[in-house]
Every structure is written in structure tokens, then in C-alpha cells.
Amino acid sequence: MNPPDTPALDEADLQALLDTVRRFAVERVRPNLDAWEAAGEIPRGLYQEAAQLGLLGLGYPEHLGGTPASWRVRNAFSQTLARHGTSGGLMASLFSLNIGLPPLLAHGTPELQAEVIPPVLRGERIAALGITEPGGGSDVSALRTTARREGDDYVIDGEKVFITSGVRADWVTLAVRTDTHHKGPGGVSMIVVPMDRPGISRTALQKMGWHCSDTAHLRFDGVRVPVRYRLGEEGAGFRMIMSNFNGERLAMSAMALGFAQACHDEALDWARQRQTFGAALVERQVIRHKLMDMRMRIESTQAWVDAVTARADAGEAGVPPQGRPKAEQPPWGAATHAQQGSVGANSDWVAHVCLLKNHATQTMQFCADAAVQILGGMGYMRGTASERIYREVKVMMIGGGAEEIMKELAARQSGL
């Protein structure tokens, strides 16, 4: 069931979209992954290629250059690209806009939205999100980056770390402390920072996985940003951040499911072709059982992703922010990415998203491990999907909220 005013795609349209995604993955991504991983980034031209196919604008309002789409469509897209592209690094980098733009879409002025969002959806600019700080981790309320008001500007000082697309981002939606006397969440605000400002320095970080995704340590030394780039009111940033995570976690669950399927695909294909002691691997009971263990977890994750996604499309993910005229609010009923920045999200739905994120990434972990085992020595070689996904599992289990945080948040949302 789609929310009111959501332009529904029929099955033929959805399949056409997914066919486009598969072709993009097979023809443009897979043949180039090794080179992109060696380079430590994807080419900037790939953003425009994806934009021309309509992939970057999926889920954004038409008046900003996007295509409104339900969670069902967007998650099917993410799952398909993960399954056939087999690279979390590609998805993290190419689609960092989907964590950087939702707070702007939900809380920014129409003028700011019009300035920032359309060029990003056209693939001409790169958007990112800047939350995590050295020594801060999941404790967002303890962030130390400050933004003090000086006339019509904020002056920003501080550091951010592990920022996806941070090396090349043109815009970063930045969490800052505007009230230095308030040490908790109430002093946190969100500002969209143009990254060409004086006083910004970037250091590329080397990672276990996601090699084709540029990741940065950012430093801000007296960076001046006009007040008009602030999102919402001062001190309202913490709730924006927390609710933004809900959409990120649901999207990551769909991605993790796609990566698990990619591991199963490769392991099954290898088991059918690989001959040992005069017979194909798939004829060995132990191998068939491993494949069925993988499938069992994939099927359960698929059912849960579908259920939580349906609830999001039914409107359970949240309600529009208060205090803005209806005409200025994003099209909430269209289930666009603005919904990721909503507040007042249903507690039971949030609990399910947290648990689903854990379940989906554990499924990915199990399938990656099983696939590498089935491939044997080949599974340890660069160039196989299973080896790449095996290295990328941990960032999926940590990013967007570590397992331990997810369990505690789910418990609290459940009233425990």
C-alpha cells in the first residue's frame, strides 16, 4: 500500500528500473571495480552516468529534479545494485547524497534546497554527511565541533572523522555545537557547509574495505558559513540526526541482503563448476547444507525487509516536522527521502528497523563467511565478490549504528 499522493510504479515499471540497475552494475561497475579500488575512488563521471539513468534522483521531489518513489522501490533498487554490483564502497560513495541530503530536504528552506539539491541529483556535485568525531563514535550528543555566531555567519572549528565522500564532497551536512554552554543534545545544530571555504582541510583514510569509496578526516579552522545554511532552529540538530539514521538503517538492511545474495550466487555457481575427487562440489552434502543455511537466512531477511518496508510506506516511519507551513513541507505522503528526516517516528517501527539492521548484517556476515569457505583458496583471492564482501561486512555492522547500540535502542523503543 502506497501513502497518499505517492506515484505508484506498476510491476512492469519496477522491473524495468531493476533491469536498468542490473545492466549498470554488470556493464559499468563489475568490470571496473578492481581499478577503482586500486585508485581509492570511483570516477566523478560515474555520478553523472548514474544521474542520467535516474538513479541518483530516486525518491526525491520532481521540483528539485528527482523522481518520487516509495520505500519499496528504493529498497528494491538498493538490494539489486548490491547483489549485482557487489561493492559496498561503490554504493557508499555514489549514494552518499542519501545520508547528506535528507536533513536538508526535511528542514532546509526552499531556497537552500534549490541551491544544493538539483546539482547533486544531476551528478555535478557530491553531498556527504559529517557527524562522527575523533573519540566520539556513537555518542553524538558529546560532539565538540563548534559553530559560534558572528553577525550573519557561523564560524566553525573542530574535526570530523570516517566521513564517506569526505575527500571530494562539495557539500557536507555538518553536526555542530552552537550552544557551548549546553553539553548534551540540546546544544547541537545542523549546518550545510560548502566545502570550498577557507579553513577546511581533508585527509584521506585507508580502510579494510570499501576501497573505492573515499573516506576522510575533516578539519575546520575558523570556517565561515552564512547563517542561512543552518537547517531548522538552533539546538534542533540532535533530533534531525537521530531520525535521519532510521532511513539509513533501513537502506543498509536492503543493501546487506543484496550482498548476502551475491555471496550465495557466487558460491552456488562455484559449487556447480568446481570438480573435486571426480564430482562437482554441489554433489557433496556438506556443501548443499551450507548453501541451504545461506538461503534460510536470506529468505528470513527478505521477509523482514519487506515487512518493515511496507510499514514505512504505510506511514509508520514518522510524521512531518512541526512549525513549518504546509506549503513549505516536502511531500511526506510521497515517501521521499525527506521521510528519513522526520520526527516522532513510531517506536515499534524504529525498534524493528534496529533489529532488522542487525539481522540483515548478520545474514551478510554468515553468507560471506560460508561463500569464502565454499570457494576455498579462490575465496581468499582479490577479484571475487565473496572476498570483497567478506572485508566489507564489519563496516556494515558498525556504520549507521553498531550492533550493541541497535540492541539497546530497540530495547528502549520497546519500553524495556
Salt bridges, closest charged atoms under 4 A:
GLU11 OE2 - ARG72 NH2 2.66
ASP19 OD1 - ARG22 NH2 2.31
ASP34 OD1 - ARG388 NH2 3.84
GLU37 OE2 - ARG388 NE 3.54
GLU37 OE1 - ARG391 NH2 3.63
GLU41 OE1 - ARG168 NE 3.98
GLU49 OE1 - ARG28 NE 2.66
GLU115 OE1 - ARG228 NH1 2.98
GLU124 OE2 - ARG122 NE 3.03
GLU133 OE2 - LYS160 NZ 2.88
GLU150 OE2 - ARG148 NE 3.21
GLU150 OE1 - ARG224 NH1 2.98
ASP153 OD2 - ARG224 NE 3.22
ASP157 OD2 - ARG148 NH1 3.16
GLU159 OE1 - HIS217 NE2 2.66
GLU159 OE1 - ARG219 NE 3.94
ASP170 OD2 - ARG44 NH2 2.90
ASP214 OD1 - ARG168 NE 3.47
ASP265 OD2 - ARG83 NE 2.80
GLU299 OE2 - ARG295 NE 3.85
GLU316 OE1 - ARG311 NH2 2.71
ASP348 OD2 - ARG311 NH2 2.87
ASP348 OD2 - HIS352 NE2 3.91
GLU387 OE2 - ARG382 NE 3.08
GLU387 OE2 - ARG391 NE 2.57
GLU408 OE2 - ARG412 NE 3.20
